């Protein structure tokens, strides 16, 4: 159990920079997720924290101890791999006890601890099986038990759920979270699955080509994305080109979207400059033309596409030839579905952000 | 950082040093010696003689011809055989599993000597036919060599084709059939072209083996000049003198083999087809007459493969005088002589082969680990050095080692070490290949998991990597034992008084025409090869051909 501090870590593979001066602080006992598309550097960062990679610059600290040059086997970490990496020639018991025996723990305690941990992950009855005789989920549980049993300061997980089928993935999330909450081990979890990240994490760092795009709670990232990249990566978002006209009060600005004046949150674009308005499809409301007279932040458009998905319906609404806005429409909110070709008013909430493009 | 890089770096350096000392340096010495004049200075005397002497040119031509002939006959047997076995179910099919074993456990010297007992000048078939007025052509020369080499080498093509056919995606055939091709047309237009590169790769291996073959060539070659024999004779003639001719002939052989391997690597291997989903079509149960034909074919091949073993064991317990065997009699005289006078070669063989097998396997495991898992410029260099012996036939390897360690700063001639080194270097590329094939199945995360659990990298290698590799290492171990026990071509050049091994003794007994004694030694040799393998397979539950 330790606080992890990453200061100014850079790493290049040959001429390709993969991490560019990353700074992060992971609170003691928290569940922290590195989220990003493949190639963003999240796995490289995780492997640098583990010690499998040496950063070119910068430091990795566990609490106050600089572990940058400490070899992996002396870092006191637990790691769960994407392919589980269970030793194929050893039984589940031998796999789970491996780390304990490396620490020279006496046989009786090993026996007791392994039984205890196997029971905790529901594998008590499979101790004598070999990995090849286990299902994917059982392998994952064995790998978890093997990493947790040594009570590491830090638990590192590299896309541990990506090899499981969709249903199992959801149950394994709960298993992992329960174990993490019970053990209070500081955990760094790498994934490219936003739903996984949002549902599990205390904090998420979204990575983009070797830098941290934004760090925050799941709510922060979803509700207040710092930039278009984050907004686009987490959930769906309309990222619309606007021109900032003037500053308004209370941290707002007035922006022009295809001639419509909208009041939005100031994301640091000086008046007269171009910016991007970020608005989530489900935050846009439809209103009939009469009902929205006098209401601010209205954009008029024509429905050009409708996709019915049961609980919700997705619409594409064209404002002009170059501007189409996605709107998500939850069942029950509006009694009648909109018709193709219908002219509608869309109300854009005032807490939407305009960032530099 | 230091603790992680240093041990592997040091080990890589040590492996490279060993390879340079025992592979590269001897080959450079040999090359240097081929460019020497009669007075010992630089010159082209060797090459001038090579091109001036019609016998040498004929030897080169004959070697290539023999290579082509044997490769062709071996392919003609091996490929249809593999097709029959993979695609059909018929009585006695289980027997084919025995075939690779025959090639492993029966040394070439013994195969030659047994065929001479059957078809040689005094062979029982020859004499039986002569009694009824049929005179067979002499078994010495082209005929005998082609027959015996084909029987020895067809297994390479058979096993290679078998593997390719087993990985063949049956849906391709179904696609061809659905597009209107008959099964017969499909075999020739779809299946054969796809597995052809795999067949060619193995055919080229056979060619290089024929070029380098010593035992069969010298025992059955008669008066046909061949490169390997000319090289050996030059070595014997130049003993103690200027080694220019042996070096020149060796270099010619190396260039010939290297050229074939180059084409194999650069042209043929690139055309190997990767099957994405190898769901091989199931074997078809054939009609009764076809089944009988196939069963007969298989039985015929199996009998031909094991006939030498039977003949030899019978001859070992039969009265004989010189080249004459009194078939039907029983005698323990041969074995008694072996036990009375043959202890030295028996002990030598056991000693050299076991040392070379243990050391060679350990070296192969370590080197392949460095090559596959610790990629660096240095390990890449090690990779190239380790396959170098592929281009070198046994005889040439022996000559290069003798030239290097007979005089100069390191003298090893006359020591057991030179024999062990010879065996190890000869088998190096093969043992590294089988060890590394196992390593490709070990994902990096396995080691990382162990290290993350607190086990240091070097200890992880022994606790995690070695156990996972163990199955294929064990089969590599067994193969190395069998091949070093029967090794003749290199050791016959390297050995000196007191270092005689069983194959060398058998070779000399055959040379002196004492077939009974040769058979008795042969029986002992085969027993010494088979018994430990049998025990190992039983005890460690080894799957011998897992990697093939």
Interface residues (C-beta under 8 A of the other chain):
Chain A: X50 X52 X54 X69 X71 X72 X73 X74 X75 X76 X77 X78 X79 X81 X82 X83 X85 X86 X87 X88 X89 X90 X98 X99 X102 X103 X143 X146 X147 X150 X156
Chain B: X1 X3 X4 X443 X445 X446 X448 X449 X450 X451 X452 X453 X454 X455 X456 X457 X460 X464 X467 X468 X470
